[in-house]
Amino acid sequence: MELEIAIAEYLEDIIRPIIKSIVEDAVTEGVLKALDIYQKDDLITVKEACKLLRCSQPSFYDHVHQGHIQLVKNGRSSLVHRSKLLEDLDAGKFRIKRSRRDG
């Protein structure tokens, strides 16, 4: 009987960390998948971003070339994370100069 208890405790010491690691990995993967879905829904076109910022495309691309705005390529399309764009704008990481035409 004592041998069975000792074996059960020994196996528990071995199996518990393995199961804990598997569960933690599954939770982390689930969170990352949820973030990935959120990010895909968050993508907007350059035209939509310009409309949102009320700026011209040349002004928008100036900020892209200066590194203020990051584009995501989807084949031949260029997309922008809407939430990241608005966060950076609110944080003052860049400023949009409106042209006379933009209002």
C-alpha positions in Angstrom: 0.0 0.0 0.0 2.8 2.4 0.9 4.5 1.6 -2.4 1.3 2.6 -4.3 1.1 5.9 -2.5 4.7 6.6 -3.2 4.3 5.8 -6.9 1.1 8.0 -7.1 2.9 10.9 -5.4 6.0 10.5 -7.7 3.8 10.4 -10.8 1.9 13.4 -9.6 5.1 15.4 -9.2 6.0 14.5 -12.8 2.6 14.9 -14.5 1.4 18.1 -12.7 4.1 20.4 -14.3 3.4 18.8 -17.7 -0.4 19.4 -17.5 0.2 22.9 -16.1 2.4 23.7 -19.0 -0.1 22.3 -21.5 -3.0 24.3 -20.0 -0.9 27.6 -19.9 0.1 27.1 -23.6 -3.6 26.5 -24.6 -4.7 29.6 -22.7 -1.9 31.7 -24.2 -2.7 30.4 -27.7 -6.4 31.2 -27.2 -5.6 34.7 -26.2 -3.3 35.2 -29.2 -6.0 33.9 -31.5 -8.5 36.3 -30.1 -6.1 39.2 -30.5 -5.4 38.1 -34.1 -9.1 38.2 -34.9 -9.5 41.6 -33.3 -6.6 42.9 -35.3 -8.0 41.6 -38.6 -11.3 43.3 -37.9 -9.4 46.5 -37.0 -7.8 46.9 -40.4 -8.9 49.7 -42.7 -7.8 50.9 -46.1 -5.6 53.9 -46.7 -8.5 55.7 -48.2 -10.6 55.0 -45.1 -7.7 56.1 -42.9 -7.4 59.4 -44.8 -11.1 60.0 -44.4 -10.9 59.2 -40.7 -7.9 61.6 -40.2 -9.4 64.1 -42.7 -6.1 64.4 -44.6 -5.0 63.9 -48.2 -3.3 60.7 -49.3 0.1 62.5 -49.9 0.0 63.8 -46.4 -0.9 60.4 -45.1 2.0 58.7 -47.0 4.4 61.4 -45.7 3.7 60.1 -42.2 4.1 56.6 -43.4 7.6 57.4 -44.9 8.6 59.2 -41.7 7.7 56.1 -39.7 4.8 57.6 -37.8 2.2 55.3 -39.4 2.8 51.6 -40.1 1.1 49.9 -43.0 0.1 46.3 -43.2 0.4 44.7 -46.6 -2.3 42.3 -47.7 -1.3 41.3 -51.2 -1.2 44.5 -53.2 -3.4 46.4 -50.7 -2.0 48.6 -47.9 -4.0 48.5 -44.7 -3.8 50.3 -41.4 -4.7 49.3 -37.9 -7.5 51.7 -37.0 -7.0 51.5 -33.2 -3.3 51.9 -33.4 -3.6 54.9 -35.7 -6.0 56.6 -33.4 -3.9 55.7 -30.3 -0.8 57.2 -31.9 -2.6 60.3 -32.9 -4.1 60.8 -29.4 -0.7 60.2 -27.9 0.8 63.0 -30.0 3.2 60.7 -31.9 2.3 62.6 -35.1 0.1 65.6 -36.1 -1.9 65.9 -39.2 -1.6 69.2 -41.1 -4.8 69.7 -43.0 -4.5 71.2 -46.4 -6.9 73.8 -47.6 -8.6 71.2 -49.7 -9.0 68.9 -46.7 -10.8 71.5 -44.7 
